[in-house]
Amino acid sequence: MVKSDSIALSKWPRLLYVVRHGQSAGNVARDYAELNRLETVDINVRDMDVPLSELGHSQAQSLGEWMSGLSETDRPTRILSSSYLRARQTAEGARSFEPAYELPPIIIDERLREREFGLIDHLTKFGITAKFPLEAASYAKLGKFYYRPPGGESWCDVILRLRSVLDSLSRDHAGEVVLIVCHTVVVHCLRYLFEELTEAEILAIDRSNEIANCSISSFRGTSDEIRGERLVLESFNDVKHLKNAGEKVTRATDCPTPT
């Protein structure tokens, strides 16, 4: 069945790149904590202040190298970044690569930020189960899409704020080439919106695709008489640019979950 709503009938960027940030110090600390069955992640700053790891900075440089090799028609004319430090550092690192053309300034947009974890922030799955067993039970009952930790956000909450990002893309960046630097949940939720997916469909994609650090997902503007103008997935979770640069590919999670 053909869906026809305001998303399909809007004007869109000609090409949209959606990039997850490079490996962060939080990714490294969470991997260590989960591997060693610790209850908390050893990070002493707010989630929004977690920086890139040394490898993450190198991955960002590889992203800049990839951008420098793009054709003139596929080069970003706008760069949007989450307000979180690890995303900003990724965008800045890519932009500082000094490609053959002048990259646009970075626009910080807090709507692209990571999902807020509230009460369970900085906890591992072991910590959530031990300290907040009722939250673990609530997560098991509601599922990943609808579960909202106290003081935090569900995927639906993230999707709600991203709907206004779509309005901005249509209003301010129609016909442009836009690069967004963000987080795993934002990558998935943007795809959910662009492709008009169901809960089951996007969670199946999430289960089968761990979004790699500095991976690129691209959507190209297209148009037809039935559905009008829309953004169509061209590549997803692509890491060829990292492999071509000899960079290590990492897929560490940012998200605390009880399972």
PyRosetta script that sets phi, psi and omega in degrees:
from pyrosetta import init, pose_from_sequence

init()
pose = pose_from_sequence("MVKSDSIALSKWPRLLYVVRHGQSAGNVARDYAELNRLETVDINVRDMDVPLSELGHSQAQSLGEWMSGLSETDRPTRILSSSYLRARQTAEGARSFEPAYELPPIIIDERLREREFGLIDHLTKFGITAKFPLEAASYAKLGKFYYRPPGGESWCDVILRLRSVLDSLSRDHAGEVVLIVCHTVVVHCLRYLFEELTEAEILAIDRSNEIANCSISSFRGTSDEIRGERLVLESFNDVKHLKNAGEKVTRATDCPTPT")
pose.set_psi(1, 134.8)
pose.set_omega(1, -179.9)
pose.set_phi(2, -82.0)
pose.set_psi(2, 128.2)
pose.set_omega(2, 177.9)
pose.set_phi(3, -93.1)
pose.set_psi(3, 140.5)
pose.set_omega(3, 180.0)
pose.set_phi(4, -136.6)
pose.set_psi(4, 96.3)
pose.set_omega(4, 175.8)
pose.set_phi(5, -130.9)
pose.set_psi(5, -171.1)
pose.set_omega(5, -174.2)
pose.set_phi(6, -65.4)
pose.set_psi(6, -25.7)
pose.set_omega(6, 179.2)
pose.set_phi(7, -62.7)
pose.set_psi(7, -48.2)
pose.set_omega(7, -176.2)
pose.set_phi(8, -68.9)
pose.set_psi(8, -23.9)
pose.set_omega(8, -174.2)
pose.set_phi(9, -98.0)
pose.set_psi(9, 1.6)
pose.set_omega(9, -179.4)
pose.set_phi(10, -82.2)
pose.set_psi(10, 165.0)
pose.set_omega(10, 169.5)
pose.set_phi(11, -92.4)
pose.set_psi(11, 143.8)
pose.set_omega(11, -171.8)
pose.set_phi(12, -130.1)
pose.set_psi(12, 166.7)
pose.set_omega(12, 168.5)
pose.set_phi(13, -55.7)
pose.set_psi(13, 149.2)
pose.set_omega(13, 177.7)
pose.set_phi(14, -65.0)
pose.set_psi(14, -35.8)
pose.set_omega(14, 179.8)
pose.set_phi(15, -149.4)
pose.set_psi(15, 135.0)
pose.set_omega(15, -179.7)
pose.set_phi(16, -127.6)
pose.set_psi(16, 123.9)
pose.set_omega(16, 173.3)
pose.set_phi(17, -103.9)
pose.set_psi(17, 132.5)
pose.set_omega(17, 176.4)
pose.set_phi(18, -119.7)
pose.set_psi(18, 117.6)
pose.set_omega(18, -171.8)
pose.set_phi(19, -118.8)
pose.set_psi(19, 130.1)
pose.set_omega(19, 170.1)
pose.set_phi(20, -77.5)
pose.set_psi(20, 147.1)
pose.set_omega(20, 178.2)
pose.set_phi(21, -59.7)
pose.set_psi(21, 161.2)
pose.set_omega(21, 176.0)
pose.set_phi(22, -68.4)
pose.set_psi(22, 170.3)
pose.set_omega(22, 179.4)
pose.set_phi(23, -54.5)
pose.set_psi(23, 132.3)
pose.set_omega(23, -179.3)
pose.set_phi(24, -106.3)
pose.set_psi(24, 165.3)
pose.set_omega(24, 174.4)
pose.set_phi(25, -61.4)
pose.set_psi(25, -31.2)
pose.set_omega(25, 177.2)
pose.set_phi(26, -67.9)
pose.set_psi(26, -38.1)
pose.set_omega(26, 175.6)
pose.set_phi(27, -59.0)
pose.set_psi(27, -45.6)
pose.set_omega(27, -178.7)
pose.set_phi(28, -64.2)
pose.set_psi(28, -45.8)
pose.set_omega(28, -178.4)
pose.set_phi(29, -66.3)
pose.set_psi(29, -39.0)
pose.set_omega(29, 179.4)
pose.set_phi(30, -67.1)
pose.set_psi(30, -42.4)
pose.set_omega(30, 177.6)
pose.set_phi(31, -57.7)
pose.set_psi(31, -43.9)
pose.set_omega(31, -179.5)
pose.set_phi(32, -63.8)
pose.set_psi(32, -45.3)
pose.set_omega(32, -177.2)
pose.set_phi(33, -65.4)
pose.set_psi(33, -43.0)
pose.set_omega(33, 179.7)
pose.set_phi(34, -66.6)
pose.set_psi(34, -41.6)
pose.set_omega(34, -179.7)
pose.set_phi(35, -61.4)
pose.set_psi(35, -36.7)
pose.set_omega(35, -177.2)
pose.set_phi(36, -97.3)
pose.set_psi(36, 11.1)
pose.set_omega(36, 174.9)
pose.set_phi(37, 57.9)
pose.set_psi(37, 36.3)
pose.set_omega(37, 176.5)
pose.set_phi(38, -81.8)
pose.set_psi(38, 158.0)
pose.set_omega(38, -178.5)
pose.set_phi(39, -87.7)
pose.set_psi(39, -26.2)
pose.set_omega(39, -178.1)
pose.set_phi(40, -126.6)
pose.set_psi(40, 155.3)
pose.set_omega(40, 177.7)
pose.set_phi(41, -94.9)
pose.set_psi(41, 130.2)
pose.set_omega(41, -174.0)
pose.set_phi(42, -80.3)
pose.set_psi(42, 74.4)
pose.set_omega(42, 175.3)
pose.set_phi(43, -130.9)
pose.set_psi(43, 123.1)
pose.set_omega(43, -173.4)
pose.set_phi(44, -103.4)
pose.set_psi(44, 22.6)
pose.set_omega(44, 176.3)
pose.set_phi(45, -126.7)
pose.set_psi(45, 165.9)
pose.set_omega(45, 175.3)
pose.set_phi(46, -62.9)
pose.set_psi(46, 154.0)
pose.set_omega(46, -179.9)
pose.set_phi(47, -56.9)
pose.set_psi(47, -37.5)
pose.set_omega(47, -179.1)
pose.set_phi(48, -70.0)
pose.set_psi(48, -12.3)
pose.set_omega(48, -178.7)
pose.set_phi(49, -106.5)
pose.set_psi(49, 5.6)
pose.set_omega(49, 179.7)
pose.set_phi(50, -70.4)
pose.set_psi(50, 124.7)
pose.set_omega(50, -177.7)
pose.set_phi(51, -87.5)
pose.set_psi(51, 173.9)
pose.set_omega(51, 171.4)
pose.set_phi(52, -70.8)
pose.set_psi(52, 152.4)
pose.set_omega(52, 168.9)
pose.set_phi(53, -77.7)
pose.set_psi(53, 174.3)
pose.set_omega(53, 176.2)
pose.set_phi(54, -59.5)
pose.set_psi(54, -42.5)
pose.set_omega(54, 177.4)
pose.set_phi(55, -63.8)
pose.set_psi(55, -38.8)
pose.set_omega(55, 179.0)
pose.set_phi(56, -60.0)
pose.set_psi(56, -40.1)
pose.set_omega(56, 176.5)
pose.set_phi(57, -63.1)
pose.set_psi(57, -40.7)
pose.set_omega(57, 179.0)
pose.set_phi(58, -65.7)
pose.set_psi(58, -39.7)
pose.set_omega(58, 176.9)
pose.set_phi(59, -61.9)
pose.set_psi(59, -38.6)
pose.set_omega(59, 178.7)
pose.set_phi(60, -63.9)
pose.set_psi(60, -38.6)
pose.set_omega(60, 176.3)
pose.set_phi(61, -62.6)
pose.set_psi(61, -38.7)
pose.set_omega(61, 177.8)
pose.set_phi(62, -65.5)
pose.set_psi(62, -33.7)
pose.set_omega(62, 174.5)
pose.set_phi(63, -63.3)
pose.set_psi(63, -41.7)
pose.set_omega(63, 176.9)
pose.set_phi(64, -63.9)
pose.set_psi(64, -38.5)
pose.set_omega(64, 177.2)
pose.set_phi(65, -62.8)
pose.set_psi(65, -40.8)
pose.set_omega(65, 177.1)
pose.set_phi(66, -61.5)
pose.set_psi(66, -44.1)
pose.set_omega(66, -179.6)
pose.set_phi(67, -62.0)
pose.set_psi(67, -35.8)
pose.set_omega(67, -178.1)
pose.set_phi(68, -66.5)
pose.set_psi(68, -21.4)
pose.set_omega(68, -178.9)
pose.set_phi(69, -95.4)
pose.set_psi(69, 1.6)
pose.set_omega(69, -180.0)
pose.set_phi(70, -71.9)
pose.set_psi(70, 150.9)
pose.set_omega(70, 174.4)
pose.set_phi(71, -67.6)
pose.set_psi(71, 161.1)
pose.set_omega(71, -177.7)
pose.set_phi(72, -57.9)
pose.set_psi(72, -36.9)
pose.set_omega(72, -177.6)
pose.set_phi(73, -74.2)
pose.set_psi(73, -19.3)
pose.set_omega(73, -178.0)
pose.set_phi(74, -105.8)
pose.set_psi(74, 5.8)
pose.set_omega(74, -179.6)
pose.set_phi(75, -77.0)
pose.set_psi(75, 140.1)
pose.set_omega(75, 177.8)
pose.set_phi(76, -61.6)
pose.set_psi(76, 133.4)
pose.set_omega(76, 171.8)
pose.set_phi(77, -102.7)
pose.set_psi(77, -11.3)
pose.set_omega(77, 175.2)
pose.set_phi(78, -142.6)
pose.set_psi(78, 138.2)
pose.set_omega(78, 174.1)
pose.set_phi(79, -121.2)
pose.set_psi(79, 120.3)
pose.set_omega(79, 177.1)
pose.set_phi(80, -112.1)
pose.set_psi(80, 139.2)
pose.set_omega(80, -178.5)
pose.set_phi(81, -134.0)
pose.set_psi(81, 144.6)
pose.set_omega(81, 165.9)
pose.set_phi(82, -54.1)
pose.set_psi(82, 152.7)
pose.set_omega(82, 179.3)
pose.set_phi(83, -77.3)
pose.set_psi(83, -8.7)
pose.set_omega(83, -178.9)
pose.set_phi(84, -73.4)
pose.set_psi(84, 144.7)
pose.set_omega(84, -172.4)
pose.set_phi(85, -56.4)
pose.set_psi(85, -43.6)
pose.set_omega(85, -175.9)
pose.set_phi(86, -63.9)
pose.set_psi(86, -32.8)
pose.set_omega(86, 176.6)
pose.set_phi(87, -74.4)
pose.set_psi(87, -43.2)
pose.set_omega(87, 179.1)
pose.set_phi(88, -61.1)
pose.set_psi(88, -42.3)
pose.set_omega(88, 179.3)
pose.set_phi(89, -65.3)
pose.set_psi(89, -34.1)
pose.set_omega(89, 176.8)
pose.set_phi(90, -65.1)
pose.set_psi(90, -47.2)
pose.set_omega(90, 179.5)
pose.set_phi(91, -63.5)
pose.set_psi(91, -42.9)
pose.set_omega(91, -179.5)
pose.set_phi(92, -67.1)
pose.set_psi(92, -39.8)
pose.set_omega(92, 179.1)
pose.set_phi(93, -64.0)
pose.set_psi(93, -41.2)
pose.set_omega(93, 178.1)
pose.set_phi(94, -66.1)
pose.set_psi(94, -41.7)
pose.set_omega(94, -177.4)
pose.set_phi(95, -69.2)
pose.set_psi(95, -28.5)
pose.set_omega(95, -177.1)
pose.set_phi(96, -82.4)
pose.set_psi(96, 0.9)
pose.set_omega(96, -179.2)
pose.set_phi(97, -65.4)
pose.set_psi(97, -16.1)
pose.set_omega(97, -179.6)
pose.set_phi(98, 63.1)
pose.set_psi(98, 61.8)
pose.set_omega(98, 176.1)
pose.set_phi(99, -70.1)
pose.set_psi(99, 178.3)
pose.set_omega(99, -175.2)
pose.set_phi(100, -72.2)
pose.set_psi(100, -11.1)
pose.set_omega(100, 177.9)
pose.set_phi(101, -125.6)
pose.set_psi(101, 159.7)
pose.set_omega(101, -176.9)
pose.set_phi(102, -82.4)
pose.set_psi(102, 119.9)
pose.set_omega(102, 179.9)
pose.set_phi(103, -78.9)
pose.set_psi(103, 150.7)
pose.set_omega(103, 178.5)
pose.set_phi(104, -70.8)
pose.set_psi(104, 161.0)
pose.set_omega(104, 175.8)
pose.set_phi(105, -65.0)
pose.set_psi(105, 159.7)
pose.set_omega(105, -178.7)
pose.set_phi(106, -88.1)
pose.set_psi(106, 128.5)
pose.set_omega(106, 176.6)
pose.set_phi(107, -100.3)
pose.set_psi(107, 120.5)
pose.set_omega(107, -179.6)
pose.set_phi(108, -87.1)
pose.set_psi(108, 128.4)
pose.set_omega(108, -178.5)
pose.set_phi(109, -133.0)
pose.set_psi(109, 109.4)
pose.set_omega(109, -175.7)
pose.set_phi(110, -66.2)
pose.set_psi(110, -16.3)
pose.set_omega(110, 177.9)
pose.set_phi(111, -68.2)
pose.set_psi(111, -17.4)
pose.set_omega(111, 179.9)
pose.set_phi(112, -90.9)
pose.set_psi(112, 7.4)
pose.set_omega(112, -175.0)
pose.set_phi(113, -67.2)
pose.set_psi(113, 166.8)
pose.set_omega(113, 175.5)
pose.set_phi(114, -60.6)
pose.set_psi(114, 154.7)
pose.set_omega(114, 169.6)
pose.set_phi(115, -58.0)
pose.set_psi(115, 136.8)
pose.set_omega(115, 178.9)
pose.set_phi(116, -84.6)
pose.set_psi(116, 131.2)
pose.set_omega(116, -171.8)
pose.set_phi(117, -98.6)
pose.set_psi(117, -11.1)
pose.set_omega(117, 174.6)
pose.set_phi(118, 56.9)
pose.set_psi(118, -127.2)
pose.set_omega(118, -173.5)
pose.set_phi(119, -59.1)
pose.set_psi(119, -30.5)
pose.set_omega(119, -173.9)
pose.set_phi(120, -96.2)
pose.set_psi(120, 7.2)
pose.set_omega(120, 178.7)
pose.set_phi(121, -58.8)
pose.set_psi(121, 138.6)
pose.set_omega(121, 178.2)
pose.set_phi(122, 69.6)
pose.set_psi(122, 12.7)
pose.set_omega(122, 174.3)
pose.set_phi(123, -104.6)
pose.set_psi(123, 148.7)
pose.set_omega(123, 171.6)
pose.set_phi(124, -88.1)
pose.set_psi(124, 177.4)
pose.set_omega(124, 176.2)
pose.set_phi(125, -61.9)
pose.set_psi(125, -31.2)
pose.set_omega(125, 178.6)
pose.set_phi(126, -70.2)
pose.set_psi(126, -39.0)
pose.set_omega(126, 179.1)
pose.set_phi(127, -67.7)
pose.set_psi(127, -40.2)
pose.set_omega(127, 179.2)
pose.set_phi(128, -62.7)
pose.set_psi(128, -46.4)
pose.set_omega(128, -178.9)
pose.set_phi(129, -64.6)
pose.set_psi(129, -38.6)
pose.set_omega(129, -177.4)
pose.set_phi(130, -75.7)
pose.set_psi(130, -42.5)
pose.set_omega(130, -173.3)
pose.set_phi(131, -90.2)
pose.set_psi(131, -33.1)
pose.set_omega(131, -174.9)
pose.set_phi(132, -134.9)
pose.set_psi(132, 67.9)
pose.set_omega(132, -177.0)
pose.set_phi(133, -60.9)
pose.set_psi(133, -30.2)
pose.set_omega(133, 178.4)
pose.set_phi(134, -67.8)
pose.set_psi(134, -33.0)
pose.set_omega(134, 176.6)
pose.set_phi(135, -69.5)
pose.set_psi(135, -39.2)
pose.set_omega(135, 176.7)
pose.set_phi(136, -61.5)
pose.set_psi(136, -39.8)
pose.set_omega(136, 178.8)
pose.set_phi(137, -68.1)
pose.set_psi(137, -38.9)
pose.set_omega(137, 178.5)
pose.set_phi(138, -64.8)
pose.set_psi(138, -41.1)
pose.set_omega(138, 177.2)
pose.set_phi(139, -61.8)
pose.set_psi(139, -43.4)
pose.set_omega(139, -179.6)
pose.set_phi(140, -63.5)
pose.set_psi(140, -34.4)
pose.set_omega(140, -178.7)
pose.set_phi(141, -78.0)
pose.set_psi(141, -45.9)
pose.set_omega(141, -172.9)
pose.set_phi(142, -85.5)
pose.set_psi(142, -32.1)
pose.set_omega(142, -177.6)
pose.set_phi(143, 89.0)
pose.set_psi(143, 168.3)
pose.set_omega(143, -172.3)
pose.set_phi(144, -62.5)
pose.set_psi(144, -35.1)
pose.set_omega(144, -173.2)
pose.set_phi(145, -71.1)
pose.set_psi(145, -40.3)
pose.set_omega(145, -172.9)
pose.set_phi(146, -104.1)
pose.set_psi(146, -16.1)
pose.set_omega(146, -176.6)
pose.set_phi(147, -67.1)
pose.set_psi(147, 129.3)
pose.set_omega(147, 176.5)
pose.set_phi(148, -122.7)
pose.set_psi(148, 113.4)
pose.set_omega(148, 177.0)
pose.set_phi(149, -68.1)
pose.set_psi(149, 151.1)
pose.set_omega(149, 178.1)
pose.set_phi(150, -54.2)
pose.set_psi(150, 127.1)
pose.set_omega(150, -178.5)
pose.set_phi(151, 78.8)
pose.set_psi(151, 3.9)
pose.set_omega(151, -176.5)
pose.set_phi(152, -121.4)
pose.set_psi(152, -159.3)
pose.set_omega(152, -176.0)
pose.set_phi(153, -127.4)
pose.set_psi(153, 150.3)
pose.set_omega(153, 167.2)
pose.set_phi(154, -92.1)
pose.set_psi(154, 172.6)
pose.set_omega(154, 172.6)
pose.set_phi(155, -59.9)
pose.set_psi(155, -36.7)
pose.set_omega(155, 179.5)
pose.set_phi(156, -61.6)
pose.set_psi(156, -37.5)
pose.set_omega(156, 177.6)
pose.set_phi(157, -64.2)
pose.set_psi(157, -41.5)
pose.set_omega(157, 177.5)
pose.set_phi(158, -62.8)
pose.set_psi(158, -44.2)
pose.set_omega(158, 179.7)
pose.set_phi(159, -60.6)
pose.set_psi(159, -38.5)
pose.set_omega(159, -179.7)
pose.set_phi(160, -59.8)
pose.set_psi(160, -46.3)
pose.set_omega(160, 179.9)
pose.set_phi(161, -72.5)
pose.set_psi(161, -27.8)
pose.set_omega(161, 178.6)
pose.set_phi(162, -72.8)
pose.set_psi(162, -22.3)
pose.set_omega(162, 176.4)
pose.set_phi(163, -61.0)
pose.set_psi(163, -34.4)
pose.set_omega(163, 177.5)
pose.set_phi(164, -74.7)
pose.set_psi(164, -26.2)
pose.set_omega(164, 173.2)
pose.set_phi(165, -64.1)
pose.set_psi(165, -41.0)
pose.set_omega(165, 177.3)
pose.set_phi(166, -60.5)
pose.set_psi(166, -39.5)
pose.set_omega(166, 176.5)
pose.set_phi(167, -60.5)
pose.set_psi(167, -42.3)
pose.set_omega(167, 179.8)
pose.set_phi(168, -66.6)
pose.set_psi(168, -41.1)
pose.set_omega(168, 178.1)
pose.set_phi(169, -59.7)
pose.set_psi(169, -42.3)
pose.set_omega(169, -179.2)
pose.set_phi(170, -69.9)
pose.set_psi(170, -43.0)
pose.set_omega(170, -175.5)
pose.set_phi(171, -75.3)
pose.set_psi(171, -42.2)
pose.set_omega(171, -169.2)
pose.set_phi(172, -104.6)
pose.set_psi(172, -18.9)
pose.set_omega(172, -170.8)
pose.set_phi(173, -129.9)
pose.set_psi(173, 22.8)
pose.set_omega(173, 178.3)
pose.set_phi(174, -60.6)
pose.set_psi(174, 131.9)
pose.set_omega(174, 177.8)
pose.set_phi(175, 82.2)
pose.set_psi(175, -3.0)
pose.set_omega(175, -178.8)
pose.set_phi(176, -93.9)
pose.set_psi(176, 173.3)
pose.set_omega(176, 171.1)
pose.set_phi(177, -108.2)
pose.set_psi(177, 115.2)
pose.set_omega(177, -172.0)
pose.set_phi(178, -115.2)
pose.set_psi(178, 136.5)
pose.set_omega(178, 173.8)
pose.set_phi(179, -116.4)
pose.set_psi(179, 125.7)
pose.set_omega(179, 178.7)
pose.set_phi(180, -111.5)
pose.set_psi(180, 130.9)
pose.set_omega(180, 174.0)
pose.set_phi(181, -110.4)
pose.set_psi(181, 123.6)
pose.set_omega(181, -170.8)
pose.set_phi(182, -151.7)
pose.set_psi(182, -139.7)
pose.set_omega(182, -170.9)
pose.set_phi(183, -135.4)
pose.set_psi(183, 164.5)
pose.set_omega(183, -175.7)
pose.set_phi(184, -51.0)
pose.set_psi(184, -51.4)
pose.set_omega(184, -176.0)
pose.set_phi(185, -63.2)
pose.set_psi(185, -33.2)
pose.set_omega(185, 179.4)
pose.set_phi(186, -70.3)
pose.set_psi(186, -38.7)
pose.set_omega(186, 175.9)
pose.set_phi(187, -57.1)
pose.set_psi(187, -49.6)
pose.set_omega(187, -178.4)
pose.set_phi(188, -65.8)
pose.set_psi(188, -42.7)
pose.set_omega(188, -175.6)
pose.set_phi(189, -71.1)
pose.set_psi(189, -32.8)
pose.set_omega(189, 173.5)
pose.set_phi(190, -64.5)
pose.set_psi(190, -41.9)
pose.set_omega(190, 177.3)
pose.set_phi(191, -62.6)
pose.set_psi(191, -41.8)
pose.set_omega(191, 177.2)
pose.set_phi(192, -54.2)
pose.set_psi(192, -43.1)
pose.set_omega(192, -178.2)
pose.set_phi(193, -73.7)
pose.set_psi(193, -46.4)
pose.set_omega(193, -177.4)
pose.set_phi(194, -63.8)
pose.set_psi(194, -37.9)
pose.set_omega(194, -176.8)
pose.set_phi(195, -96.3)
pose.set_psi(195, 0.0)
pose.set_omega(195, 179.0)
pose.set_phi(196, 54.3)
pose.set_psi(196, 52.5)
pose.set_omega(196, -175.8)
pose.set_phi(197, -83.8)
pose.set_psi(197, 167.8)
pose.set_omega(197, 172.6)
pose.set_phi(198, -95.1)
pose.set_psi(198, 169.5)
pose.set_omega(198, 174.6)
pose.set_phi(199, -55.1)
pose.set_psi(199, -48.2)
pose.set_omega(199, -177.5)
pose.set_phi(200, -62.1)
pose.set_psi(200, -39.8)
pose.set_omega(200, -177.7)
pose.set_phi(201, -67.4)
pose.set_psi(201, -45.2)
pose.set_omega(201, -176.9)
pose.set_phi(202, -72.6)
pose.set_psi(202, -32.5)
pose.set_omega(202, 177.7)
pose.set_phi(203, -71.4)
pose.set_psi(203, -31.1)
pose.set_omega(203, 174.3)
pose.set_phi(204, -65.8)
pose.set_psi(204, -40.1)
pose.set_omega(204, 176.5)
pose.set_phi(205, -64.4)
pose.set_psi(205, -42.0)
pose.set_omega(205, 179.4)
pose.set_phi(206, -61.8)
pose.set_psi(206, -42.3)
pose.set_omega(206, -179.4)
pose.set_phi(207, -65.5)
pose.set_psi(207, -33.1)
pose.set_omega(207, -174.8)
pose.set_phi(208, -97.4)
pose.set_psi(208, -3.0)
pose.set_omega(208, -177.8)
pose.set_phi(209, -138.1)
pose.set_psi(209, 100.5)
pose.set_omega(209, 171.1)
pose.set_phi(210, -80.3)
pose.set_psi(210, 114.3)
pose.set_omega(210, -174.6)
pose.set_phi(211, -66.3)
pose.set_psi(211, 121.0)
pose.set_omega(211, -177.1)
pose.set_phi(212, -76.4)
pose.set_psi(212, 149.2)
pose.set_omega(212, 173.6)
pose.set_phi(213, -60.9)
pose.set_psi(213, 131.7)
pose.set_omega(213, 179.8)
pose.set_phi(214, 64.9)
pose.set_psi(214, 18.7)
pose.set_omega(214, 174.3)
pose.set_phi(215, -73.4)
pose.set_psi(215, 157.8)
pose.set_omega(215, -177.1)
pose.set_phi(216, -119.5)
pose.set_psi(216, 127.3)
pose.set_omega(216, 169.1)
pose.set_phi(217, -115.2)
pose.set_psi(217, 133.8)
pose.set_omega(217, -175.2)
pose.set_phi(218, -124.6)
pose.set_psi(218, 143.7)
pose.set_omega(218, 178.6)
pose.set_phi(219, -128.7)
pose.set_psi(219, 130.3)
pose.set_omega(219, -177.9)
pose.set_phi(220, -112.1)
pose.set_psi(220, 136.5)
pose.set_omega(220, 178.2)
pose.set_phi(221, -67.1)
pose.set_psi(221, 135.9)
pose.set_omega(221, 177.7)
pose.set_phi(222, -144.3)
pose.set_psi(222, 170.3)
pose.set_omega(222, -178.3)
pose.set_phi(223, -150.5)
pose.set_psi(223, 142.3)
pose.set_omega(223, 170.7)
pose.set_phi(224, -145.9)
pose.set_psi(224, 165.8)
pose.set_omega(224, -173.7)
pose.set_phi(225, -66.7)
pose.set_psi(225, -27.4)
pose.set_omega(225, -175.9)
pose.set_phi(226, -82.8)
pose.set_psi(226, -49.0)
pose.set_omega(226, -172.8)
pose.set_phi(227, -103.3)
pose.set_psi(227, -7.5)
pose.set_omega(227, -179.7)
pose.set_phi(228, 74.6)
pose.set_psi(228, -154.4)
pose.set_omega(228, -178.4)
pose.set_phi(229, -84.9)
pose.set_psi(229, 137.6)
pose.set_omega(229, -179.5)
pose.set_phi(230, -159.4)
pose.set_psi(230, 167.3)
pose.set_omega(230, 175.9)
pose.set_phi(231, -100.9)
pose.set_psi(231, 127.5)
pose.set_omega(231, -176.2)
pose.set_phi(232, -115.1)
pose.set_psi(232, 133.9)
pose.set_omega(232, 179.8)
pose.set_phi(233, -60.2)
pose.set_psi(233, 127.9)
pose.set_omega(233, 178.2)
pose.set_phi(234, -109.5)
pose.set_psi(234, -37.6)
pose.set_omega(234, 174.7)
pose.set_phi(235, -149.7)
pose.set_psi(235, 154.1)
pose.set_omega(235, -176.4)
pose.set_phi(236, -138.7)
pose.set_psi(236, 128.3)
pose.set_omega(236, 174.1)
pose.set_phi(237, 56.6)
pose.set_psi(237, 41.4)
pose.set_omega(237, -174.7)
pose.set_phi(238, -81.6)
pose.set_psi(238, 130.6)
pose.set_omega(238, -179.7)
pose.set_phi(239, -123.6)
pose.set_psi(239, 17.4)
pose.set_omega(239, -178.4)
pose.set_phi(240, -58.8)
pose.set_psi(240, -36.5)
pose.set_omega(240, -179.0)
pose.set_phi(241, -64.3)
pose.set_psi(241, -33.6)
pose.set_omega(241, 177.4)
pose.set_phi(242, -71.7)
pose.set_psi(242, -44.2)
pose.set_omega(242, 179.4)
pose.set_phi(243, -64.7)
pose.set_psi(243, -39.6)
pose.set_omega(243, 179.2)
pose.set_phi(244, -64.4)
pose.set_psi(244, -29.0)
pose.set_omega(244, 179.3)
pose.set_phi(245, -88.4)
pose.set_psi(245, 0.8)
pose.set_omega(245, -178.4)
pose.set_phi(246, 73.3)
pose.set_psi(246, 22.4)
pose.set_omega(246, -176.5)
pose.set_phi(247, -88.3)
pose.set_psi(247, 146.1)
pose.set_omega(247, 175.7)
pose.set_phi(248, -70.2)
pose.set_psi(248, 133.9)
pose.set_omega(248, 177.8)
pose.set_phi(249, -94.7)
pose.set_psi(249, 124.0)
pose.set_omega(249, -179.5)
pose.set_phi(250, -121.8)
pose.set_psi(250, 148.8)
pose.set_omega(250, -177.1)
pose.set_phi(251, -133.0)
pose.set_psi(251, 33.4)
pose.set_omega(251, -176.4)
pose.set_phi(252, -65.4)
pose.set_psi(252, 144.1)
pose.set_omega(252, -179.2)
pose.set_phi(253, -87.7)
pose.set_psi(253, 152.8)
pose.set_omega(253, 172.2)
pose.set_phi(254, -100.0)
pose.set_psi(254, -14.0)
pose.set_omega(254, -162.6)
pose.set_phi(255, -96.1)
pose.set_psi(255, 121.8)
pose.set_omega(255, 173.0)
pose.set_phi(256, -78.5)
pose.set_psi(256, 124.8)
pose.set_omega(256, 176.3)
pose.set_phi(257, -136.4)
pose.set_psi(257, 154.3)
pose.set_omega(257, -178.7)
pose.set_phi(258, -75.9)
pose.set_psi(258, -5.4)
pose.set_omega(258, -177.6)
pose.set_phi(259, -124.1)
pose.dump_pdb("model.pdb")
